[in-house]
Amino acid sequence: MKKQNKLFFLIIFICTIYVHGLFAQNTNNNATWIWYPGDYEIWLNNEMQARRTERGAFFPPLWRYYSPYSLVTFTKDFNLAKPDVVNIKVEGQAKVQLDGQMYYGALENMEIPSGKHTITIKVYNQKGVPTLFVEGNNLVSDSSWLVTYEDKEWIDESGLASGVSGTEWEQVGSWNFNSVTALPSEYKLETTPWYVQNQETYKNGFVADFGKETFGYIKLHGLKGVGSVTVYYGESMEEAKSEQFCETLDRVQVTENTDSEYVIESSKAFRYVNVQTEGEVKLDSVSMLYEYLPLDYKGSFKCSDEQLNKIWDVSAYTMHLTTREFFIDGIKRDRWVWSGDAYQSYLMNYYLFFDNPSVKRTMYALRGKEPVNTHINTIMDYSLYWFLGVYDYYKFSGDKEFVKQIYPRMKTLMDFCLKRRNTNGMMEGLTGDWVFIDWADGLSKQGEVSFEQLLLARSLETMALCAKINEDIENEKFYKTEAGTLKKKIFEQFWSKDKGAFLHNSVHDTTEDKVTRYTNMFAIFFNYLSEEKKEAVKTNVLLNDNVQQITTPYMRFYELEALCQLGEQKYVLNEIRNYWGGMLQLGATSFWEKYDPNEKGEKQLAMYGRPYGKSLCHAWGASPVYLFGKYYLGVQPLTPGYETYKIEPVLGGLQWMEGTVPTPYGNISIYTTTKEIKVSAKGGIGTLLFKSVRKPSVTNGTIEKIGHQQYQLTIQPNTNYRIKYKAVE
Amino acid sequence: MKKQNKLFFLIIFICTIYVHGLFAQNTNNNATWIWYPGDYEIWLNNEMQARRTERGAFFPPLWRYYSPYSLVTFTKDFNLAKPDVVNIKVEGQAKVQLDGQMYYGALENMEIPSGKHTITIKVYNQKGVPTLFVEGNNLVSDSSWLVTYEDKEWIDESGLASGVSGTEWEQVGSWNFNSVTALPSEYKLETTPWYVQNQETYKNGFVADFGKETFGYIKLHGLKGVGSVTVYYGESMEEAKSEQFCETLDRVQVTENTDSEYVIESSKAFRYVNVQTEGEVKLDSVSMLYEYLPLDYKGSFKCSDEQLNKIWDVSAYTMHLTTREFFIDGIKRDRWVWSGDAYQSYLMNYYLFFDNPSVKRTMYALRGKEPVNTHINTIMDYSLYWFLGVYDYYKFSGDKEFVKQIYPRMKTLMDFCLKRRNTNGMMEGLTGDWVFIDWADGLSKQGEVSFEQLLLARSLETMALCAKINEDIENEKFYKTEAGTLKKKIFEQFWSKDKGAFLHNSVHDTTEDKVTRYTNMFAIFFNYLSEEKKEAVKTNVLLNDNVQQITTPYMRFYELEALCQLGEQKYVLNEIRNYWGGMLQLGATSFWEKYDPNEKGEKQLAMYGRPYGKSLCHAWGASPVYLFGKYYLGVQPLTPGYETYKIEPVLGGLQWMEGTVPTPYGNISIYTTTKEIKVSAKGGIGTLLFKSVRKPSVTNGTIEKIGHQQYQLTIQPNTNYRIKYKAVE
């Protein structure tokens, strides 16, 4: 290379820096609306949950609502290489201070000279959530800003240290409101038109079938005349036709001023609508605006069994319908955020959408604020699932920032729980507590229920983990000790050598001689059992028909997970075929709140003493998306955020299967037959584990033998692996 | 009487019952809007305090804001002799249940059959406060309803006791929104027109004088053309003319569409306005809408000294200007609710308006909700004054209902305070605390300040009293013990035998050798001192010019009160003449935040480093209304609510005085010369105490001699007493 060329490259290099500098100055497009963490989520959840109606009547949740702070202060230290001009926009009213000085000018085009600065913006909004959007060439509102609801500004003239009371400044909350016009208060899910598949005349109107379970706004077409139109919604045809007992309905008063096309204000869940008119009014037809949260289906699953493929598809659709502003239970009736239900949605989400914001929104919404004086959703187990949700979120996402942000609220909820323990150190249902566990006939909730203690032990372990992340050494030790003590006590008090299983509960210092599935199956995937005890539980409880059967998809979720952990994938596939396949045979287009194969006809639609009370699209019905991803494709993180992970594909009797599992790095792809495994991943270090009756070979890397017929292979990112092997039958 | 007549009377009697029954059915006009106690007050206070502006810029409080609950449940058990038709109106959305059954009908004309019922109405409103108005012939919303923000409805299917978690149902809050159209969310103070007394051309516009300090909305008259009109407000002419430094201003953009008469949106405090135009715009004149809380001036005072009469009048007006949605500090600048300032307003209110709702509103607004993690207004003394406010409110009003309603919030605030004590059991300023005491040069706030401990002792005594009213025996004992221990320690640590006074503070276990007035004067009216110590304090502190002088009307309030309690009414009258008379001589039409007779000219207007920073209408400037009522007319309750009270008129050198002091029963009227005392009262049992050099006589009742030249007379309600005597000079 000649000298001249060197100079030329140097010039290019300098120009590049300059251009890059300009770029940084002028195209900082990452401004986003920010708020006090959790407050927008709480507000939005209050609004969403209050959209439940029952036969036209307003039906908000029974549990307490929390409120956003109406006055908060945002702040940011920053350094400008050159002067900046910023636009400040708030929802509410703003007081701006630059370097401690009150700013009296307009919020548009505020000029800030170069150099080091601190900007402080107080926002007041008592009608909603105080939110802030700042957009300059350099200074923009983003997750690096801090916020407080306390006073950290007042200068104490006495000379005492001022400002910092109570808590530290906190990191702001944000989501995806990335333009000044995308006001958080005006957030709406997206909609798209959807048309009727079949319409037939019925009484004074018609019944329309949208082809499958859906959710959205009914649109009336060709309205003429004056009178009223009533829309009776049905997840089943029977429900839509039952004007007396359908769970939801809307009535529209049509006047001379009503447009011929009219969209009903509130969205509903249905497959069928029964449209009836009164008076002189007429209409031609209906369509709907399907309402949904835009999400990528990152996870996927296909296999040699078409029924299972259909089950996965319907599960994924069920999961999408119930993944809305938050993870809700069911779309027809409650439309509320229940911690136990949401906990399963988190898990399914990791194998389908891997949408962290949905998990975080839901966790904030459920937890609420201070002081804690009631269990989440009033249910003891639901407070405890909430901790488990943090554990899993960290495991799958590796998001330490969130763990830090939520940790203070974890501590206060745990304080609440620990204060409610009895003298034996166990949590019993106190006045006002609901001990739920499951919808199951004759299930005792009395006294010390072993299941609740098990959840508490796991919650305490979660606290220890999160205390460590927060460098809260003292509490880490405390939670560890408490978890250890409790686990020991659970085994002493509830493990029956006779039965080879955990007993259900103790009342008045006497442990009842009854076994249920709950504690036993959770102990398996909490990994609390020795191999010997695991086998005992499998035989004596999980595969024992004399132990009370589970009839909700909710607890089937865990039961099947426990069996998968015990290597019973083949058995579980059959269970899935029977149980979820059973719903499909009855015409399900989304999965249900409860399914009892023994119930016949319209009885399948009834629940809570109401003929159509049962929800036919319930998040907890969607567990196959989780089971297929985790226990058949066999992918799960080994260290937080998939930094390391394992892939342990199990065909469970299938001829082949293929699919993807999302991770923070991108998807892991797997294809398996009994002779071949193909794997690739976008990041992290994976370990592929598989069994082969003959020595396997691979295109890349080195297969290691780790036991009898057991092999492993390290999976590096962005490499296609193709393994030849012969599956163990 | 003939038999016939008896029958006639019987018929009349029956008819009367019937008519009375009808009356009761049809004219139940006592329905009022109800809400969760304190929530409306918190909401309204958030709104009011956010109306502060500084030179056009939004300036909300520095301290934390609390939020109302957005979802609350109201309930009422009732019994109908015959069917009722009720109208239910809410601010928000409502879910109605009658006897546990969901009601699907319209909220207008809901039919309720006769018999025993429970109605439960859940109201959701996240934009403001969920409020409820129910109006039937019998069933109406009033203070007998109960409310909760928790879940007390959920039926636990497990059979566990359901519903009652955390707290009991609470009594609802209400004020005076007594018609369905008087929506709490639309509350506004009243207004009345007020005209300019003098207007003179100034620069590009004019300066107008409204004759005295006032508060309201400026109205522009005869607007023509296009341009901007700027209104510079001034409590003084100097401030109005200082376009650069006046504290408040408003700018109106006048377009072709602007009406010729235009009312500025936000109300301000001023006596003068400087109206300047830019562009082609012109206007003729301004007037204003005076904005006020409608209140009766129940207390009154007149005497032989015209200057004192003027002082009383200006004090009363100052008090009225600062008694608004809440008791605020000053009308020009802060317009905020400060606990220490409000505490004095409560006391003045008892001798002027006796408006209990204003006290209760302010107490709720200041206290906020749970959890407590900062002092009220961030000031340690201001948390403690809040307790004293409850003490006095109960003493003057006798309102046990309020004490019961607020007691849970008293406990949590006291918990917060007690947890912040040091190992010596005393409260020192911790990080984030502001130890205020007074605006005074060089006043130490370091370490254990004796004044703060004294307030804490009194607060603990208040807690014991309120615990007793709430039948909380255990805590009554606890608070009593804590109060006793602390009082003992205060005397041991701070009382100096040498100085015959309390010392100011201890830093690092060493009590500083400095005396200030604060602890000493409060110890007097808390009645903590022996007669001997009282005399010592009077000589060594209160009448000792070497002890740092007080320059705020705020602490003058207490200093003069202490002197009055020591019988120094004559001395105090001269102090009032000099201090408040000094302000009048400088042209005050309302009393100031601070007055230092040594300051000259415009310096009197400056504060906080700003030339017009000082508030010229500050509640704490109005103390003469309190002192005249309590220590000259001499009236105060002996038992709560004036059930018993004393009148101890002291002329303090005046030839005569007359006046009224309000009580829950009505006014007590007093007229006194050196020879004659006239007294009458509407209720309660009074004791008139007076001194006479000769044996007095009275028109009614019997005068009792109780000491050398000392007499007493029992005052029965609704009786005019006229005593002949000869005053002791």
Interface residues (C-beta under 8 A of the other chain):
Chain A: W43 N46 E47 A50 E54 R55 G56 A57 F58 F59 P60 P61 L62 W63 R64 Y65 S67 P68 Y69 S70 L71 Q93 A94 K95 V96 M102 Y103 Y104 K122 Y124 Q126 K127 G128 Y149 E150 D151 E153 W154 D156 S158 G159 L160 A161 S162 G163 V164 S165 G166 T167 E370 P371 N373 T374 T378 G429 T431 G432 D433 W434 V435 F436 L443 S444 K445
Chain B: W43 N46 E47 A50 E54 R55 G56 A57 F58 F59 P60 P61 L62 W63 R64 Y65 S67 P68 Y69 S70 L71 Q93 A94 K95 V96 M102 Y103 Y104 K122 Y124 Q126 K127 G128 Y149 E150 D151 E153 W154 D156 S158 G159 L160 A161 S162 G163 V164 S165 G166 T167 E370 P371 N373 T374 T378 G429 T431 G432 D433 W434 V435 F436 L443 S444 K445 Q446
